[in-house]
Amino acid sequence: MEPQSAGGRFEDHVVEQVSAANDIVEIISQYVPLKRAGRHLKACCPFHQEKSPSFMVQPEKQMFHCFGCGVGGDVFSFLMRHENMTFPEALKSLADRAHITLPERRGQREDGGLKDKLYEACQVAADFYHELLMKDAGAPAREYLAKRKISEEIIREFKLGWAPMEWRTLFDHLTRKKFPEALLKQAALIQQSPKGNFYDTFRGRLLFPILNLHNKTIAFGGRLISETQGPSGKQEGPKYLNSPETPIFFKRRELFGLNLAKKYIDREWPNLILVEGYMDFLALYQHGFKNAVATLGTALGEDHVRLMRRFVEEVIVVYDGDKAGEAAALRGLEILLEGGMQVKLVSLPTGEDPDDFLNKRGNDAFDALLKDAKDFFDYKLEALLSRYPRQDALGLSKISREMFETFLKVKDTVMLSEYFKRLSRALQVDENSLRTEYAHFDRKSGPPKERPRESLKAPENVKPAPEELLLLVLMAEVPPFCDRACEELKEIDLLLPVSRELFEYLRKMNEQGKKCTLSGLLTRIPDASYRDQIVAVMASLDDTSEREKILEDCLAKIKQGRFTGRLEELRRQLSLAEKNRNEAEVRKVATEYQELLKRSRDSKKSE
Ligand SMILES: [Zn+2]
């Protein structure tokens, strides 16, 4: 779930202008065939599987809503969901479509445009390295790519490059183009020796430009080509070398290929394929498995997991045959479980990497492997069973302990209980004794800090009261209702902070005599499920005759809720004051409590 621009980092009028210039029917029609049904248009929902259409577009409100799965929103929400875009990305895309130039966002200029300059330097470097690869100079690297059966098309699409062995090829090129040395150093394109001499970071390497989610080149990965040798006659440096971190490149926050994969994740591919290197990634991509990503030679971290979770809930990890079942490798993947992801594993035959496998056995065989991917639990258990004997007590205890390590990472209690059942069956040990052993193990396994961290937990789904949603929708749609609501209520009377913020926003818009738009409202809601619920309420409120009555009901309910909440608070204060033997306080609070109780009863009677 992706928050929209919280609190309006974009000016309202910009969002409005862009939304007004893009008809929702036109936009959605590009993806889904819409059929007219009365005042609305209908289709089979692109967000869940269904046979009869429950996905509806309302042109007059410029919104969509699915009665099947409950998603809904405006033209921005649609693109965000369908194309896995963030709000700024959707805004930019629709602005471009309508030839609207977006104003610079606040904060963008704070760094004096440094980031933009770094992007530019990296882009020019990528272009230059790519040119070199395609020229005679790049022959050794091209030979290597040919050997690995990487097509010319892929070489061009990914702008692979060649960094010659010389010390200052890129340096000379970029300084001629007036890029300052300091900037190139900051972009980590060049390094400085202790004596102060500049030299290129990458030499004698095949280069893979690393792009961020917005398709900007931010760094490079470089593979040493064995034909190239250093001045000393020896190979220089490690086989793979990545750019060091820069203001635009944080290894732990980037996954190679995610900028492309995010476009291909859909119902056909509801998951990501995680591989370990650039070459494996390219092989998969070239064979049509475009939902792949690769780590950049760093261990998988929390940020990676969070990043992937923006797009998918399931990851299939593809391992080289040699590495399969290694305890250390498996442990490295548990972070995915901790992040609430579903994890499956594929292991290739020993000695083969994805690249070999695809070239030797073809797409269908790989497809079959993916379909057969084993759940992390089964995979680990099988690896352990092949390592330790299940017949003796020591073996059994080793296996169960290793499995418990994984259990500690699983947050989903339903899943955990399923795991206990399966482990009990596999080891032929009674489930209850496993649980007892686990409880003991859990206590011993350390302080609570080792438990899944708060930040990785799925946000608690706080459900807004229906009357709050109804009230806000009515206020947004009918200006006189807004006056009425503001007479009766204050923002504090609403339960959820986001409801309060929306109430304030609607009140202000109404005061200024402005009509609120759906987009204006939705961009203020950071939580996707709240957004869906607001839209669902809008979609269901079609009958105009009952509206006034609905409004009055909502007002009464919210007012009653306000009394209840305040009364509770006073009771709490009262008992505290009594405990502290603060008689003056007791008297004061008790008086207020009784007054409020009376008012609450009166208001009930008058309903
Ligand atoms: Zn749906």
Residues whose N, C-alpha, C, O or C-beta is under 5 A from the ligand:
A	BS01	ZN	C45 F47 H48 C66 G68 C69 G70
